[in-house]
Amino acid sequence: MRCWLLELIGEARSPQALPVLTEQLHSGDESLRSWAAKGLEQLGTKQARQELWKARANGLID
């Protein structure tokens, strides 16, 4: 259910989703991290790209 909600949040492409997606990007659950990364990619803002870069640098996502 949480993965599905993250997918919907990402699909909204709202800058207001950044904190939620960023928080889940650091989740212990790999599937939540994956959906958060997809949402941040769809968001496409400078801040979203920075969060993705940091997560990749820290080995959280591929």
C-alpha positions in Angstrom: 0.0 0.0 0.0 2.8 2.4 0.9 4.5 1.8 -2.5 1.3 2.5 -4.3 0.9 5.8 -2.4 4.4 6.8 -3.2 3.7 6.1 -6.9 0.7 8.3 -6.8 2.6 11.1 -5.0 5.3 10.9 -7.6 2.9 10.9 -10.5 1.4 14.2 -9.1 4.8 15.9 -10.0 4.2 18.5 -7.3 7.1 20.3 -5.7 5.3 19.8 -2.4 6.1 16.1 -2.6 9.8 16.7 -2.3 10.0 16.2 1.5 7.9 13.0 1.5 9.9 11.5 -1.4 13.2 12.5 0.1 12.3 10.9 3.4 11.3 7.7 1.7 14.5 7.7 -0.3 16.3 7.0 2.9 13.9 4.3 4.0 15.2 0.9 5.1 12.7 -0.7 2.6 14.3 -1.0 -0.8 10.9 -0.9 -2.6 10.0 2.4 -1.0 13.4 3.8 -2.0 12.8 2.7 -5.5 9.4 4.4 -5.8 10.7 7.5 -4.1 13.6 7.7 -6.6 11.1 7.3 -9.5 9.0 10.1 -8.0 12.0 12.4 -7.7 13.0 11.7 -11.2 9.5 12.6 -12.4 9.6 15.8 -10.3 12.7 16.9 -12.2 13.5 19.9 -10.1 17.1 20.9 -9.1 16.4 19.9 -5.5 15.1 16.5 -6.6 18.1 15.9 -8.8 20.4 16.8 -5.9 18.6 14.4 -3.5 19.0 11.6 -6.2 22.7 12.4 -6.6 23.3 12.2 -2.9 21.4 8.9 -2.6 23.4 7.4 -5.4 26.7 8.7 -3.9 25.7 7.1 -0.6 24.8 3.8 -2.2 21.1 4.0 -1.4 20.0 3.6 -5.0 21.5 2.6 -8.3 
